[in-house]
Amino acid sequence: MSASALALWPKSYMVTLQASCPSCPRKVWLIAQRFGACRKKITVEYLQHVVEQKNGKEMVPVLWQFLQKEAELRLVKFLPEILALQRDLVKQFQNVPEDEYSCSIRSFISSHSSDGLRQLFHNRITIFLSTWNALRRSLETNGEIKLPKGYFNSELDLDTDFKVILPRRRGLGLCSTALVSYLINLHNEIIYTMEKFSKENNSYAVDASEVTDLHVVSYEVERDLMPLILSNCHYQVEQGGETSQEFDLEKIQRQISSHFLQGKPRLTLKGIPTLVYRHDWNFEHLFVDIKNKMAQSPLPNSAMGAISGELRSYSDVCEALSIIEVTLGFLGTAGGDSNMHLNVYVQDILQMSDQTTPVLK
């Protein structure tokens, strides 16, 4: 009978062994009792302690880095759902006046008439809130986007101001943007470490706008990580009947890399959903976003002259500018058909015919 097999026996079974098998050598069940008494509970935190004791930062640097950040890395799997939530919110609230969504998160969810939409938003927002609450202290001290101190004082819940989950470049909306930025950085750090020490540079980059579940570091602690650790823990009987635990740290490092990290891309911040109002716009970036989504060609001088001729008054210019700004916002977010005429897009897709009739012919 192997020592590793005995180590897995529960204490109650050892007692049963002694009672039901009096002919078994006394040494067998004494060893079993000692295994049960000496075996330490194996957790991620315990393995981290072992790695620290064995100078793991030098010996197994990928495993060391993974364990240092594991409590946060387990949350990276929620990034695609949070990005999907942000995209839906940006589409719904682009160019909507702020006073029209001054409410709680709970009220926003309840405002949807469809049961399916209510459930979808509830699930995604719950993921957002739990992830924020788990990371808020790290965001305060290590986040790349600096937020006012008061934003971290308490945990978020469904009664929190709805503006917190709207991704913006200022105000409460910075919380949403900062959370996504932090998760992307967590992912990239461990992928960079794995590539550096494995001397492999096969990684590729994926923009935030294209991220899916397959692109991010994703695992369940109890289902995926703990079985991997336990399968590489061995027990030995030492002189005097004492037992000791030994971890195959290099093998654990290889398996974590191959199961959770290899093949994952680096993520870029490009395309992070952001609710931007006209007075916040950086038109240079907006035009680049539209150019990346749609093929374009220069406007002929004759067409520019015709447009100038149509805009005969100051009010015409202001109205046309307002329409174009709204249109640019939608095109920058969702793109469009480059072959469609602008007036058709504004009137049929954006449903703005009442506002545009005097300007667009």
C-alpha positions in Angstrom: 0.0 0.0 0.0 1.5 3.3 -1.1 2.0 6.3 1.3 0.1 8.6 -1.2 -2.9 6.3 -1.1 -2.9 6.2 2.7 -2.7 10.0 2.8 -6.1 10.3 1.1 -7.9 8.2 3.6 -10.3 10.1 5.9 -9.7 9.6 9.7 -13.0 7.8 10.2 -11.9 5.2 7.6 -8.6 4.7 9.5 -10.5 3.9 12.7 -12.7 1.5 10.8 -9.6 -0.2 9.4 -8.3 -0.9 12.9 -11.7 -2.3 14.1 -12.6 -4.4 11.1 -9.1 -5.7 10.3 -7.5 -6.7 13.6 -5.1 -9.0 11.6 -3.7 -6.0 9.8 -0.2 -5.1 11.0 -0.4 -2.4 13.7 2.2 -0.4 11.8 -0.2 0.0 8.8 -3.0 1.8 10.6 -0.6 3.7 12.8 1.0 5.2 9.6 -2.5 5.9 8.3 -3.3 7.8 11.5 -0.2 9.8 11.3 -0.9 10.8 7.7 -4.4 12.0 8.7 -3.0 13.9 11.6 -0.1 15.6 9.8 -1.7 16.3 6.4 -2.2 20.1 5.9 -5.2 21.4 4.0 -4.1 22.4 0.6 -5.3 25.7 -0.7 -4.1 28.3 -3.2 -2.9 30.4 -0.3 -1.0 27.5 1.2 0.7 26.7 -2.2 1.7 30.4 -2.4 3.3 30.1 1.0 5.3 27.0 -0.2 6.4 28.8 -3.3 7.6 31.8 -1.3 9.6 29.5 1.0 11.3 27.8 -1.9 12.4 31.0 -3.6 9.8 30.5 -6.3 10.2 34.0 -7.8 13.5 32.7 -9.2 12.7 29.0 -9.7 9.1 29.2 -11.0 8.5 32.8 -12.0 5.3 32.2 -13.9 3.8 30.2 -11.1 5.0 32.8 -8.6 3.4 35.7 -10.5 0.2 33.7 -11.1 -0.2 33.0 -7.3 0.5 36.6 -6.4 -2.4 37.7 -8.5 -4.6 34.6 -8.4 -7.4 36.2 -6.3 -7.8 38.8 -9.0 -7.0 36.8 -12.0 -10.0 34.5 -11.3 -12.1 37.6 -12.1 -10.7 38.2 -15.6 -13.1 35.7 -17.0 -15.9 38.3 -16.5 -14.3 40.8 -18.8 -16.3 39.8 -21.9 -19.6 40.1 -20.1 -18.7 43.5 -18.7 -17.7 44.7 -22.1 -21.0 43.4 -23.6 -22.9 45.3 -20.9 -21.0 48.5 -21.7 -21.6 48.2 -25.4 -25.3 47.8 -24.8 -25.4 50.8 -22.5 -23.5 53.0 -24.9 -25.9 52.1 -27.8 -28.9 52.9 -25.6 -27.7 56.1 -24.0 -25.5 57.8 -26.7 -26.7 61.4 -26.9 -29.4 60.9 -24.3 -29.5 63.9 -21.9 -28.1 63.1 -18.4 -31.2 64.0 -16.6 -33.1 61.2 -18.3 -31.1 58.5 -16.5 -30.8 60.0 -13.1 -31.9 56.9 -11.2 -30.7 53.8 -9.4 -29.4 50.7 -11.1 -32.5 48.8 -9.8 -34.8 51.3 -11.4 -33.0 51.0 -14.7 -33.4 47.3 -14.7 -37.1 47.5 -13.8 -37.7 50.0 -16.6 -37.4 47.3 -19.3 -40.7 45.8 -20.3 -39.2 42.6 -21.6 -38.5 39.8 -19.0 -35.6 38.7 -21.1 -33.9 42.1 -21.2 -34.5 42.6 -17.4 -32.8 39.2 -16.7 -30.0 39.9 -19.1 -29.2 43.3 -17.6 -29.6 42.0 -14.0 -27.1 39.2 -14.7 -24.5 41.3 -16.4 -24.8 44.2 -13.9 -24.6 41.7 -11.0 -21.3 40.5 -12.5 -20.1 44.1 -12.8 -21.0 44.9 -9.2 -19.4 41.8 -7.7 -16.2 42.3 -9.7 -16.0 46.0 -8.8 -16.5 45.2 -5.1 -13.7 42.5 -5.2 -11.2 44.8 -6.9 -12.1 48.3 -5.6 -9.2 48.5 -3.1 -6.7 47.4 -5.9 -8.3 49.9 -8.2 -7.7 52.6 -5.6 -4.0 51.8 -5.1 -2.9 50.2 -8.4 -5.4 51.3 -11.1 -4.0 53.2 -14.1 -7.1 55.5 -14.1 -7.1 57.6 -10.9 -10.5 58.1 -9.4 -11.5 60.5 -6.6 -11.1 58.8 -3.2 -14.7 58.9 -2.3 -15.5 56.5 -5.1 -14.0 53.6 -3.1 -15.6 54.2 0.3 -18.4 51.6 0.0 -19.4 48.6 -2.0 -21.8 49.0 -4.9 -25.2 47.4 -5.1 -28.5 47.6 -7.1 -29.4 50.8 -5.2 -26.3 52.6 -6.4 -26.5 55.5 -8.8 -27.0 54.2 -12.3 -24.3 56.5 -13.7 -21.6 54.3 -12.1 -22.0 51.5 -14.7 -22.2 53.9 -17.7 -18.6 54.0 -19.1 -17.5 57.6 -19.4 -14.3 59.6 -19.3 -15.4 61.7 -16.4 -17.7 61.6 -13.3 -19.1 58.4 -11.9 -18.8 56.8 -15.3 -15.0 56.6 -14.8 -15.6 53.7 -12.4 -16.8 51.5 -15.3 -14.0 52.5 -17.6 -11.4 52.0 -14.8 -12.7 48.5 -14.0 -12.3 47.3 -17.6 -8.9 48.9 -17.9 -7.7 47.1 -14.7 -9.0 43.7 -15.9 -7.2 44.1 -19.2 -4.0 45.0 -17.5 -4.3 42.0 -15.2 -4.7 39.7 -18.2 -1.8 41.3 -20.1 0.6 41.1 -17.2 0.4 37.3 -16.7 0.5 36.7 -20.5 3.6 38.8 -20.7 5.2 37.0 -17.8 4.4 33.6 -19.4 5.9 34.7 -22.8 9.0 36.2 -21.2 10.0 33.1 -19.3 8.9 30.5 -21.8 10.8 32.4 -24.5 7.8 32.1 -26.8 6.5 35.1 -28.6 3.5 33.6 -30.4 1.0 36.0 -28.9 -1.2 38.2 -30.9 -3.2 41.3 -30.0 -7.0 41.6 -29.8 -8.8 44.9 -29.4 -11.3 45.4 -26.5 -14.1 45.7 -29.0 -13.4 42.1 -30.3 -12.8 40.3 -27.0 -14.7 37.0 -26.4 -14.5 34.3 -23.7 -11.9 32.4 -25.7 -9.4 35.4 -25.6 -9.2 35.9 -21.8 -7.6 34.0 -18.9 -10.5 31.9 -17.6 -10.8 29.1 -15.1 -12.8 28.0 -12.0 -10.8 27.6 -8.8 -12.5 24.5 -7.5 -13.2 22.8 -10.8 -9.9 23.6 -12.7 -7.1 25.0 -10.5 -7.4 22.9 -7.3 -7.4 19.5 -9.0 -4.3 20.5 -10.9 -2.6 21.5 -7.7 -3.7 18.3 -5.8 -2.6 16.0 -8.6 1.0 17.4 -8.2 1.2 17.1 -4.4 2.9 14.0 -3.0 3.2 12.6 0.5 6.3 10.9 1.9 6.9 8.9 5.0 10.1 10.0 6.7 12.2 8.3 9.3 10.2 8.0 12.5 6.9 7.7 10.8 6.4 11.5 10.2 4.9 12.6 6.9 5.8 15.4 4.6 4.2 17.1 1.6 6.1 17.8 -1.6 4.8 19.8 -4.6 6.1 19.4 -8.1 6.2 23.2 -8.6 7.7 23.0 -12.1 5.0 20.7 -13.3 2.3 22.9 -11.7 3.8 25.9 -13.5 3.8 24.0 -16.9 0.3 22.9 -16.5 -1.1 26.3 -15.4 0.7 27.8 -18.5 -0.6 25.2 -20.9 -4.2 25.0 -19.5 -4.9 28.7 -18.7 -2.4 31.0 -20.4 -0.9 29.7 -23.7 -2.6 30.8 -26.8 -4.2 33.8 -25.2 -3.7 37.1 -26.9 -2.6 40.4 -25.4 -5.5 42.8 -25.2 -5.5 46.4 -26.3 -7.6 49.3 -25.0 -8.8 50.1 -28.5 -12.5 50.0 -28.8 -13.4 50.1 -25.1 -17.1 51.2 -25.0 -17.3 54.8 -23.9 -20.3 57.1 -23.6 -19.1 60.4 -25.0 -21.2 63.6 -25.3 -20.5 66.1 -28.0 -18.7 68.5 -25.6 -16.4 65.6 -24.6 -15.6 64.4 -28.1 -12.1 64.2 -29.5 -13.0 64.5 -33.2 -9.6 63.3 -34.3 -10.1 60.0 -32.5 -13.7 59.8 -33.6 -12.8 60.2 -37.3 -10.2 57.4 -36.9 -12.8 55.1 -35.4 -15.2 55.7 -38.3 -12.4 55.3 -40.8 -11.6 51.9 -39.3 -15.2 50.8 -39.5 -16.1 52.1 -43.0 -14.5 52.7 -46.3 -14.3 56.4 -47.2 -13.4 58.6 -50.1 -12.8 62.4 -50.3 -15.7 64.7 -51.0 -15.5 66.4 -54.4 -15.1 70.1 -54.5 -18.4 70.4 -56.5 -20.2 68.6 -53.7 -18.7 70.8 -51.0 -19.8 73.8 -53.0 -23.3 72.5 -53.4 -23.6 71.9 -49.6 -22.4 75.5 -48.9 -25.0 76.8 -51.3 -27.8 75.0 -49.4 -26.7 76.3 -46.0 -27.9 79.9 -46.5 -28.5 80.9 -42.9 -26.9 80.6 -39.5 -29.8 78.4 -38.3 -29.3 76.0 -41.3 -25.6 75.7 -40.4 -26.4 75.0 -36.7 -29.1 72.4 -37.5 -26.9 70.6 -40.1 -23.9 70.6 -37.6 -26.1 69.1 -34.9 -27.4 66.3 -37.2 -23.8 65.5 -38.4 -22.5 65.3 -34.8 -25.3 62.9 -33.8 -24.6 60.8 -36.9 -20.9 60.7 -36.3 -21.5 59.5 -32.7 -23.5 56.5 -34.0 -21.1 55.7 -36.9 -18.1 55.8 -34.5 -19.8 53.4 -32.2 -21.6 51.0 -34.5 -20.3 51.7 -38.0 -22.5 51.5 -41.1 -22.9 50.8 -44.8 -20.4 53.0 -46.6 -22.6 52.7 -49.8 -25.7 54.2 -48.1 -26.5 57.8 -48.7 -26.1 60.0 -45.7 -29.7 61.3 -45.8 -31.0 57.7 -46.0 -29.0 56.7 -43.0 -30.2 59.7 -41.0 -33.8 59.4 -41.9 -34.3 55.6 -42.1 -31.7 54.2 -39.7 -31.6 56.9 -37.1 -35.3 57.8 -37.6 -34.5 61.6 -37.5 -36.6 62.6 -40.6 -38.7 65.1 -38.6 -35.5 67.0 -37.6 -33.7 66.8 -40.9 -36.3 67.5 -43.5 -35.4 71.2 -43.9 -31.7 70.5 -44.2 -31.3 67.1 -46.0 -32.7 67.0 -49.5 
